[in-house]
Amino acid sequence: MHHEQDPISRDRLDALQAVYDQGRFAELLPQLLQWLADSPEADRISRWRAGVLQLRCLAKLEQWEALAREGNALLAQPELADHEAAMDTLILLSFGEIQLGDPEMSLRAAFAALQLSLQRRSPAHSAQALDRLAMSYLWLGDAGLAERYLLEAIGYCHQLGDANTSLLRYSNGLVLLITLYDALHAAARHDEAQALAQRMQRFIVQGSKIEHQARRHYERQFWAANLARWQCRREDSEAHRQLLLEQLAEAEARGWGNIRRTLRLDLARFACAAARWDEALEHLQQIVSPEERPMRLLQAKLHQGLLAETLDALGRADEADAARHRIAAMQQQEQAAIERVRDLLPGLHNAVTQTLNQTEQQQLDAEMRRLREQEAAGLSLSARGG
């Protein structure tokens, strides 16, 4: 179905998009809310575009419950499934649900996004949906499907023709690869981890080539930081740790908090593995200094776990116990957030699955049953923090 967009609405939204592109998310969000309140008669395509931009802001500001609420409201809009805004919404919902700790709902949203993107023949949305699907499968404990969908996401990147977008997909894939590699080692499946690393070497080479074609500094930095993290896992050498420190200095200088925290966590992890406890403690303390936006829940649980290990090694048992108590509190917080969203948005499940036909819904339900049975049988890989 064709939708006309009012030129005035389009120009105003172009201006709001420019604010987003400049990274001024906290400033943009109230402007978007004001535009939506002041524009009840705006054409649907403009309101959908503004709604998706609002979801992107909420994701950047890490307001996950608000993202679930507003995403649910947007999916309820008539005719939305006929527009690319539905794919954007489902992909953002999938990302938000992982952060809330609900990988099942994340998988449902990613699966629905993928079906729409394939129907509409949108390689860009297919790449994003597959990326979300891979992360959802990883958090649900299926390493094989996580790797499969990661590689399929990368495959779609070759159809995009844009180095910046492709490098971002490669970077997200590298984050997932690192998480999967760590989870396999944590489960003492070292041979599988080594085989994974060998299979992914071509992926690393391809991403490094694309890095030289990308123009945006953030995308290049994101890839470089994660590449340094990967290299340290393959060889924990002084030279590779120096690369991590160089990437950390760049992230701190530019105020890229999420990259900074991730690199500090890795440096602390490697210091713990080498029993360099004072160094580990220094990195763990620096993660929360200076005060800034709270860490994502998954990062926060990993941070407290490393802190407990370090404090135990330093003979500070009471402080280590306090860190473990904080992990337990975070796990309760995670479950409470999931339950709040389910209570407040009982229709979210239906809003997501209404984009699927009956056969697709049956396929998805069967897959959920398989994953639950796999977890109950103790066959799932654990990739969650805490």
Backbone hydrogen bonds, N-H to C=O, Kabsch-Sander energy under -0.5 kcal/mol:
donor,donor_aa,acceptor,acceptor_aa,energy
10,R,6,D,-2.7
11,D,7,P,-2.5
12,R,8,I,-2.3
13,L,9,S,-2.5
14,D,10,R,-2.3
15,A,11,D,-1.8
16,L,12,R,-1.9
17,Q,13,L,-2.8
18,A,14,D,-1.8
19,V,15,A,-1.3
20,Y,16,L,-1.8
21,D,17,Q,-2.7
22,Q,18,A,-1.3
23,G,20,Y,-2.2
24,R,19,V,-1.9
25,F,23,G,-1.3
28,L,24,R,-1.9
29,L,25,F,-2.2
31,Q,27,E,-0.8
32,L,28,L,-2.4
33,L,29,L,-2.3
34,Q,30,P,-2.2
35,W,31,Q,-2.4
36,L,32,L,-2.7
37,A,33,L,-2.0
38,D,34,Q,-2.3
39,S,35,W,-0.9
42,A,39,S,-1.5
47,R,43,D,-1.9
48,W,44,R,-3.0
49,R,45,I,-2.1
50,A,46,S,-2.5
51,G,47,R,-2.3
52,V,48,W,-2.5
53,L,49,R,-2.1
54,Q,50,A,-2.1
55,L,51,G,-2.0
56,R,52,V,-2.4
57,C,53,L,-2.1
58,L,54,Q,-2.5
59,A,55,L,-2.2
60,K,56,R,-2.4
61,L,57,C,-2.5
62,E,59,A,-1.1
63,Q,58,L,-2.8
64,W,62,E,-1.1
67,L,63,Q,-2.0
68,A,64,W,-2.3
69,R,65,E,-2.3
70,E,66,A,-2.9
71,G,67,L,-2.4
72,N,68,A,-2.0
73,A,69,R,-1.9
74,L,70,E,-2.2
75,L,71,G,-2.3
76,A,72,N,-1.1
77,Q,74,L,-1.7
80,L,77,Q,-1.6
82,D,79,E,-1.6
83,H,80,L,-2.6
86,A,80,L,-0.7
86,A,83,H,-1.7
87,M,83,H,-0.5
88,D,84,E,-2.2
89,T,85,A,-2.6
90,L,86,A,-2.4
91,I,87,M,-2.3
92,L,88,D,-2.3
93,L,89,T,-2.6
94,S,90,L,-2.3
95,F,91,I,-1.9
96,G,92,L,-2.5
97,E,93,L,-2.7
98,I,94,S,-1.5
99,Q,95,F,-1.6
100,L,96,G,-1.8
101,G,97,E,-0.6
101,G,98,I,-0.9
102,D,97,E,-3.2
106,S,102,D,-1.8
107,L,103,P,-2.6
108,R,104,E,-2.1
109,A,105,M,-2.3
110,A,106,S,-2.4
111,F,107,L,-2.8
112,A,108,R,-2.3
113,A,109,A,-2.3
114,L,110,A,-2.3
115,Q,111,F,-2.1
116,L,112,A,-2.0
117,S,113,A,-2.4
118,L,114,L,-2.3
119,Q,115,Q,-2.1
120,R,116,L,-2.4
121,R,118,L,-0.5
122,S,117,S,-2.4
126,S,122,S,-2.6
127,A,123,P,-2.5
128,Q,124,A,-1.7
129,A,125,H,-2.9
130,L,126,S,-2.6
131,D,127,A,-1.9
132,R,128,Q,-2.3
133,L,129,A,-2.5
134,A,130,L,-2.6
135,M,131,D,-1.9
136,S,132,R,-2.3
137,Y,133,L,-2.5
138,L,134,A,-2.1
139,W,135,M,-2.2
140,L,136,S,-1.3
141,G,138,L,-1.3
142,D,137,Y,-2.6
143,A,141,G,-0.9
146,A,142,D,-1.9
147,E,143,A,-2.3
148,R,144,G,-2.1
149,Y,145,L,-2.7
150,L,146,A,-1.8
151,L,147,E,-2.3
152,E,148,R,-2.0
153,A,149,Y,-2.3
154,I,150,L,-2.0
155,G,151,L,-2.1
156,Y,152,E,-1.8
157,C,153,A,-1.1
158,H,154,I,-0.9
158,H,155,G,-0.7
159,Q,156,Y,-1.8
160,L,157,C,-1.6
161,G,157,C,-0.7
166,S,162,D,-2.5
167,L,163,A,-2.8
168,L,164,N,-1.8
169,R,165,T,-1.9
170,Y,166,S,-2.5
171,S,167,L,-2.6
172,N,168,L,-2.5
173,G,169,R,-2.4
174,L,170,Y,-2.2
175,V,171,S,-2.1
176,L,172,N,-2.1
177,L,173,G,-2.6
178,I,174,L,-2.5
179,T,175,V,-2.2
180,L,176,L,-2.7
181,Y,177,L,-2.7
182,D,178,I,-2.6
183,A,179,T,-2.2
184,L,180,L,-2.2
185,H,181,Y,-2.0
186,A,182,D,-2.7
187,A,183,A,-1.6
188,A,185,H,-2.0
189,R,184,L,-3.0
190,H,188,A,-0.8
193,A,189,R,-1.9
194,Q,190,H,-2.4
195,A,191,D,-2.4
196,L,192,E,-2.5
197,A,193,A,-2.2
198,Q,194,Q,-1.9
199,R,195,A,-2.4
200,M,196,L,-1.9
201,Q,198,Q,-1.0
204,I,200,M,-2.0
205,V,201,Q,-2.1
206,Q,202,R,-2.5
207,G,203,F,-2.4
208,S,204,I,-2.1
209,K,205,V,-1.6
210,I,206,Q,-2.0
211,E,207,G,-2.0
212,H,208,S,-0.8
212,H,209,K,-0.6
213,Q,210,I,-1.9
214,A,210,I,-1.4
220,R,216,R,-1.8
221,Q,217,H,-2.9
222,F,218,Y,-2.9
223,W,219,E,-2.1
224,A,220,R,-2.6
225,A,221,Q,-2.8
226,N,222,F,-2.0
227,L,223,W,-2.7
228,A,224,A,-2.1
229,R,225,A,-1.9
230,W,226,N,-2.3
231,Q,227,L,-2.6
232,C,228,A,-1.9
233,R,229,R,-1.3
234,R,230,W,-1.6
235,E,231,Q,-2.1
237,S,235,E,-2.2
241,R,237,S,-2.2
242,Q,238,E,-2.1
243,L,239,A,-1.5
244,L,240,H,-1.8
245,L,241,R,-2.2
246,E,242,Q,-2.2
247,Q,243,L,-2.4
248,L,244,L,-2.4
249,A,245,L,-2.3
250,E,246,E,-1.8
251,A,247,Q,-2.4
252,E,248,L,-2.6
253,A,249,A,-2.2
254,R,250,E,-1.7
255,G,251,A,-0.7
255,G,252,E,-0.6
256,W,251,A,-2.3
257,G,255,G,-1.5
260,R,256,W,-2.4
261,R,257,G,-2.7
262,T,258,N,-2.2
263,L,259,I,-2.4
264,R,260,R,-2.2
265,L,261,R,-2.5
266,D,262,T,-1.9
267,L,263,L,-2.6
268,A,264,R,-2.5
269,R,265,L,-2.5
270,F,266,D,-2.7
271,A,267,L,-1.9
272,C,268,A,-2.4
273,A,269,R,-2.2
274,A,270,F,-1.3
275,A,272,C,-1.9
276,R,271,A,-3.2
277,W,275,A,-1.3
280,A,276,R,-2.3
281,L,277,W,-2.6
282,E,278,D,-2.0
283,H,279,E,-2.0
284,L,280,A,-2.4
285,Q,281,L,-2.4
286,Q,282,E,-2.1
287,I,283,H,-1.5
288,V,284,L,-0.6
288,V,285,Q,-0.7
289,S,286,Q,-1.4
300,A,296,R,-2.9
301,K,297,L,-2.2
302,L,298,L,-1.6
303,H,299,Q,-2.7
304,Q,300,A,-2.3
305,G,301,K,-2.1
306,L,302,L,-2.4
307,L,303,H,-2.1
308,A,304,Q,-2.5
309,E,305,G,-2.0
310,T,306,L,-2.4
311,L,307,L,-2.8
312,D,308,A,-2.3
313,A,309,E,-1.9
314,L,310,T,-1.6
315,G,312,D,-1.6
316,R,311,L,-3.0
317,A,315,G,-0.8
320,A,316,R,-2.0
321,D,317,A,-2.6
322,A,318,D,-1.8
323,A,319,E,-1.9
324,R,320,A,-2.0
325,H,321,D,-2.2
326,R,322,A,-1.8
327,I,323,A,-1.7
328,A,324,R,-2.0
329,A,325,H,-2.2
330,M,326,R,-2.3
331,Q,327,I,-2.3
332,Q,328,A,-1.9
333,Q,329,A,-2.4
334,E,330,M,-2.8
335,Q,331,Q,-2.1
336,A,332,Q,-2.5
337,A,333,Q,-2.3
338,I,334,E,-2.0
339,E,335,Q,-2.4
340,R,336,A,-2.5
341,V,337,A,-2.2
342,R,338,I,-2.3
343,D,339,E,-2.5
344,L,340,R,-3.1
345,L,341,V,-2.5
348,L,345,L,-2.1
351,A,347,G,-2.9
352,V,348,L,-2.2
353,T,349,H,-2.4
354,Q,350,N,-1.8
355,T,352,V,-1.2
356,L,353,T,-2.0
361,Q,357,N,-2.4
362,Q,358,Q,-2.3
363,Q,359,T,-2.3
364,L,360,E,-2.4
365,D,361,Q,-2.7
366,A,362,Q,-2.2
367,E,363,Q,-1.9
368,M,364,L,-2.2
369,R,365,D,-2.0
370,R,366,A,-2.1
371,L,367,E,-2.2
372,R,368,M,-2.3
373,E,369,R,-2.4
374,Q,370,R,-2.3
375,E,371,L,-2.2
376,A,372,R,-2.6
377,A,373,E,-1.7
378,G,375,E,-1.7
379,L,374,Q,-2.5
380,S,374,Q,-0.5
381,L,141,G,-2.2
383,A,381,L,-0.7
